Amino acid sequence: ATRLAKFQEMLQAEESYVDIVQLREASRSGIPEKFRGEVWKNLLGIYPSMESKDRIEDTKTQTSVEYDPELAKEITEEATSFLERHPSVKKKTSLGRLVRLVGSVIHSRPKIQYRPGLVHMVGSVVAAVDHWVDTPNVFLRIYDLKTTYMGSHSIGEELAQLLALVRRFLPSLRRVLINEDLSPNRWALPWIQNLLSDSLPLSCTLRLWDAYLSESDGWKLHKFVCLAILATLEEEMQEMDREELHCFLRHLPALDVELLILRAKNMQEGEAANATSMLDRKAISNPSLL
């Protein structure tokens, strides 16, 4: 109750002013479901003053965009499966509306290409927000921030960085994955592209995204969260064959997200210290760099 009251007090600040620094701090340990939608909008810079009837009506128009019938069929199949697995989301939106929401974000950003994981990302936002009409704004803001963080980096480079971390931190598990000939494109690539939304249980995804949004550079933590998941589940994976590994990594069990985040941050700090140490050694061996 005290925690709920704290968030309520922050969100109902006088003169519609919300202390974002304070809100970020409180959100790092998780956001109560009741306030998640409003907190996410504030952390993403989507303020009440920007939300008007015109914007809401415009959003309704965007979600009605017509697109390729074949694409609509693909989205509908994945959306049907998603809603069957997540009854709580089904209560908030219909199948047709979820399909239109996915279609709207594809048409809003030419660089977004459809993949099944996109349904899970949009569906996760629907689960978080107070009303489905907020979904496009919130999703696109997350997409834009993630794109800004990546800068000139490609998804392929992000994947390569994750695999390099696996090689350094989890050499034994790396050997298992290599010996079973499990391509990273079958599990690691979706983890990066979809921010784990199509691999983790929905409640874990939402808590994880709370953590990302509560930090100004939270997206940098994602590959270390992926690494922490592998480290947590390494023992279970040792005796699995290729198809068992693939199924396990694509449908992860519920995990303690608090511990995952802590472990990820420790690994991130360890990697940063290692990078600094390597630079120091290079400088000592090559005085011209000093």
C-alpha positions as CSV (number, residue, x, y, z in Angstrom):
1,A,0.0,0.0,0.0
2,T,2.8,2.4,0.8
3,R,4.5,1.7,-2.5
4,L,1.2,2.3,-4.4
5,A,0.7,5.6,-2.4
6,K,4.2,6.7,-3.4
7,F,3.6,6.3,-7.1
8,Q,0.1,7.9,-6.8
9,E,1.6,10.9,-5.1
10,M,4.3,11.3,-7.7
11,L,1.8,11.1,-10.6
12,Q,-0.6,13.5,-9.1
13,A,1.9,16.2,-8.4
14,E,0.6,19.8,-8.4
15,E,0.6,21.7,-11.6
16,S,0.9,18.5,-13.6
17,Y,4.6,18.4,-12.8
18,V,6.1,15.0,-12.4
19,D,9.6,14.7,-11.0
20,I,11.2,12.4,-13.6
21,V,14.3,11.8,-11.6
22,Q,12.3,10.7,-8.6
23,L,10.0,8.6,-10.8
24,R,13.0,6.9,-12.4
25,E,14.5,6.1,-9.0
26,A,11.2,4.6,-7.8
27,S,10.7,2.6,-11.0
28,R,14.0,0.8,-10.8
29,S,12.6,-1.7,-8.4
30,G,9.5,-2.3,-10.5
31,I,6.3,-0.4,-11.3
32,P,2.9,-1.4,-9.8
33,E,0.6,-2.7,-12.5
34,K,-2.0,-0.1,-11.6
35,F,0.4,2.8,-12.6
36,R,2.6,1.1,-15.2
37,G,0.9,2.7,-18.2
38,E,1.1,6.3,-16.8
39,V,4.6,5.8,-15.5
40,W,5.9,4.5,-18.8
41,K,4.3,7.5,-20.7
42,N,6.1,9.9,-18.3
43,L,9.4,8.1,-18.5
44,L,9.1,8.1,-22.3
45,G,8.3,11.8,-22.4
46,I,4.7,11.4,-23.4
47,Y,3.0,13.9,-21.2
48,P,-0.7,14.6,-20.5
49,S,-0.4,18.0,-22.2
50,M,0.4,16.2,-25.4
51,E,-2.6,14.0,-25.2
52,S,-5.8,15.5,-26.7
53,K,-9.0,14.2,-28.3
54,D,-7.4,15.1,-31.6
55,R,-4.5,12.8,-30.9
56,I,-6.8,10.0,-29.8
57,E,-8.9,10.3,-32.9
58,D,-5.8,10.4,-35.0
59,T,-4.6,7.2,-33.4
60,K,-7.9,5.5,-34.2
61,T,-7.4,6.5,-37.8
62,Q,-3.8,5.1,-37.9
63,T,-4.9,1.8,-36.5
64,S,-7.4,1.4,-39.4
65,V,-4.7,1.6,-42.1
66,E,-5.2,-1.1,-44.7
67,Y,-2.2,-3.2,-45.8
68,D,-1.2,-6.4,-47.7
69,P,-3.8,-9.2,-47.1
70,E,-1.1,-11.8,-46.9
71,L,0.7,-9.7,-44.2
72,A,-2.7,-9.3,-42.4
73,K,-3.1,-13.0,-42.4
74,E,0.4,-13.6,-40.9
75,I,-0.2,-10.9,-38.2
76,T,-3.7,-12.4,-37.4
77,E,-2.2,-15.9,-36.9
78,E,0.4,-14.7,-34.5
79,A,-2.0,-12.3,-32.7
80,T,-4.5,-15.1,-32.2
81,S,-1.8,-17.3,-30.6
82,F,-0.6,-14.4,-28.5
83,L,-4.1,-13.6,-27.1
84,E,-4.8,-17.2,-26.4
85,R,-1.6,-17.4,-24.2
86,H,-2.4,-14.0,-22.5
87,P,-6.0,-13.8,-21.4
88,S,-5.3,-10.6,-19.5
89,V,-4.4,-8.8,-22.8
90,K,-7.4,-10.4,-24.5
91,K,-9.6,-8.5,-21.9
92,K,-8.0,-5.2,-23.0
93,T,-8.2,-5.5,-26.8
94,S,-9.8,-7.6,-29.5
95,L,-8.0,-9.7,-32.1
96,G,-8.9,-7.3,-34.9
97,R,-7.7,-4.3,-32.9
98,L,-4.4,-5.9,-32.0
99,V,-3.9,-6.8,-35.7
100,R,-4.6,-3.1,-36.6
101,L,-2.2,-1.9,-34.0
102,V,0.6,-4.0,-35.3
103,G,-0.2,-2.8,-38.8
104,S,-0.2,0.8,-37.7
105,V,3.3,0.7,-36.2
106,I,4.6,-1.0,-39.4
107,H,3.2,1.8,-41.5
108,S,4.4,4.5,-39.1
109,R,8.1,3.5,-39.5
110,P,9.2,2.4,-42.9
111,K,12.2,0.6,-41.4
112,I,10.1,-1.7,-39.3
113,Q,9.6,-5.0,-41.1
114,Y,7.1,-7.5,-39.9
115,R,8.3,-10.5,-37.9
116,P,6.2,-12.6,-35.5
117,G,8.0,-11.1,-32.5
118,L,6.5,-7.7,-33.4
119,V,3.1,-8.9,-32.3
120,H,4.6,-9.8,-28.9
121,M,6.2,-6.4,-28.5
122,V,3.0,-4.5,-29.4
123,G,1.0,-6.9,-27.2
124,S,3.3,-6.2,-24.3
125,V,2.7,-2.5,-24.6
126,V,-1.1,-3.2,-24.7
127,A,-0.7,-5.1,-21.5
128,A,1.2,-2.1,-19.9
129,V,-0.9,0.9,-21.0
130,D,-4.2,1.9,-19.4
131,H,-6.0,2.1,-22.8
132,W,-5.2,0.4,-26.1
133,V,-5.3,3.8,-27.8
134,D,-2.0,4.7,-26.1
135,T,-0.2,1.7,-27.7
136,P,1.1,3.2,-30.9
137,N,2.6,6.3,-29.2
138,V,4.2,4.2,-26.5
139,F,5.5,1.5,-28.8
140,L,7.0,3.9,-31.3
141,R,8.6,6.0,-28.6
142,I,10.3,2.8,-27.3
143,Y,11.3,1.9,-30.9
144,D,12.7,5.3,-31.5
145,L,14.7,5.4,-28.3
146,K,16.1,1.9,-29.0
147,T,17.0,3.0,-32.5
148,T,18.7,6.1,-31.2
149,Y,20.7,4.0,-28.7
150,M,21.9,1.6,-31.4
151,G,22.9,4.6,-33.6
152,S,24.9,3.2,-36.5
153,H,25.0,-0.3,-35.0
154,S,23.2,-3.0,-36.8
155,I,21.2,-5.8,-35.3
156,G,24.0,-8.1,-36.6
157,E,26.6,-6.1,-34.6
158,E,24.4,-6.3,-31.4
159,L,24.2,-10.1,-32.0
160,A,28.0,-10.3,-32.4
161,Q,28.5,-8.4,-29.1
162,L,26.2,-10.8,-27.3
163,L,28.1,-13.8,-28.7
164,A,31.4,-12.3,-27.7
165,L,30.1,-11.9,-24.1
166,V,29.0,-15.5,-24.1
167,R,32.4,-16.6,-25.3
168,R,34.0,-14.6,-22.4
169,F,31.7,-15.3,-19.5
170,L,30.2,-18.7,-20.4
171,P,32.8,-20.7,-22.4
172,S,31.3,-24.1,-21.2
173,L,27.8,-23.2,-22.4
174,R,29.2,-21.8,-25.6
175,R,30.8,-25.2,-26.3
176,V,27.4,-26.9,-25.8
177,L,25.7,-24.6,-28.2
178,I,28.5,-25.1,-30.8
179,N,28.5,-28.9,-30.4
180,E,24.7,-29.0,-30.9
181,D,25.1,-26.7,-33.9
182,L,22.4,-24.4,-32.7
183,S,22.5,-21.2,-34.8
184,P,22.3,-17.9,-32.8
185,N,19.8,-16.7,-35.4
186,R,17.3,-19.2,-34.0
187,W,17.4,-17.8,-30.4
188,A,19.8,-14.9,-29.8
189,L,18.6,-12.8,-32.7
190,P,14.9,-12.8,-31.6
191,W,16.1,-12.0,-28.0
192,I,17.8,-8.9,-29.3
193,Q,15.1,-7.9,-31.9
194,N,12.1,-8.3,-29.7
195,L,13.6,-7.4,-26.3
196,L,12.8,-10.9,-25.0
197,S,9.0,-10.2,-25.3
198,D,8.4,-13.4,-27.3
199,S,10.6,-15.6,-25.1
200,L,9.9,-14.6,-21.5
201,P,6.6,-14.8,-19.7
202,L,4.7,-11.5,-20.1
203,S,5.0,-10.5,-16.4
204,C,8.8,-10.9,-16.7
205,T,8.9,-8.9,-19.9
206,L,7.0,-6.0,-18.3
207,R,9.2,-5.9,-15.2
208,L,12.3,-6.0,-17.4
209,W,11.1,-3.1,-19.5
210,D,10.4,-1.2,-16.3
211,A,14.1,-1.5,-15.6
212,Y,15.1,-0.4,-19.1
213,L,12.8,2.6,-19.1
214,S,13.9,3.7,-15.6
215,E,17.5,4.3,-16.7
216,S,18.6,7.0,-19.2
217,D,20.8,4.4,-20.9
218,G,18.8,1.3,-20.0
219,W,19.0,-0.3,-23.5
220,K,22.7,-0.9,-22.9
221,L,21.8,-3.4,-20.2
222,H,19.8,-5.6,-22.6
223,K,22.6,-7.8,-23.9
224,F,23.8,-8.3,-20.4
225,V,20.3,-9.4,-19.3
226,C,20.4,-11.9,-22.1
227,L,23.8,-13.1,-20.8
228,A,22.4,-13.3,-17.2
229,I,19.6,-15.5,-18.4
230,L,22.0,-17.9,-20.0
231,A,24.2,-17.9,-16.9
232,T,21.1,-18.6,-14.7
233,L,19.9,-21.5,-16.9
234,E,23.3,-22.9,-17.9
235,E,23.2,-26.0,-15.7
236,E,19.8,-27.0,-17.0
237,M,21.0,-26.6,-20.6
238,Q,24.1,-28.8,-20.4
239,E,22.4,-32.1,-21.3
240,M,19.9,-30.8,-23.9
241,D,20.1,-31.6,-27.5
242,R,19.7,-29.0,-30.3
243,E,15.9,-29.0,-30.6
244,E,15.5,-29.1,-26.8
245,L,17.8,-26.1,-26.5
246,H,16.0,-24.2,-29.2
247,C,12.5,-24.8,-27.6
248,F,13.9,-24.0,-24.2
249,L,15.5,-20.7,-25.3
250,R,12.5,-19.6,-27.3
251,H,10.0,-20.4,-24.4
252,L,11.9,-19.4,-21.2
253,P,10.5,-20.3,-17.8
254,A,9.5,-17.6,-15.3
255,L,12.7,-16.1,-13.8
256,D,13.5,-13.8,-10.9
257,V,13.9,-10.5,-12.8
258,E,15.3,-8.7,-9.8
259,L,18.2,-11.2,-9.6
260,L,18.6,-11.1,-13.4
261,I,19.0,-7.3,-13.4
262,L,21.4,-7.4,-10.5
263,R,23.5,-10.1,-12.3
264,A,23.3,-8.3,-15.6
265,K,24.6,-5.0,-14.0
266,N,27.5,-6.9,-12.3
267,M,28.4,-8.4,-15.7
268,Q,28.2,-5.0,-17.3
269,E,30.5,-3.5,-14.7
270,G,32.9,-6.4,-15.1
271,E,33.0,-6.0,-18.9
272,A,33.6,-2.2,-18.5
273,A,36.4,-2.9,-16.1
274,N,37.9,-5.4,-18.5
275,A,37.7,-2.9,-21.4
276,T,39.4,-0.2,-19.3
277,S,42.1,-2.7,-18.3
278,M,42.8,-3.6,-21.9
279,L,43.1,0.0,-22.9
280,D,45.6,0.6,-20.0
281,R,47.7,-2.4,-21.1
282,K,47.7,-1.1,-24.7
283,A,48.8,2.3,-23.6
284,I,51.6,0.9,-21.5
285,S,52.9,-1.2,-24.4
286,N,52.5,1.7,-26.8
287,P,53.5,5.0,-25.2
288,S,52.4,6.9,-28.3
289,L,48.8,6.3,-27.2
290,L,49.3,8.2,-23.9
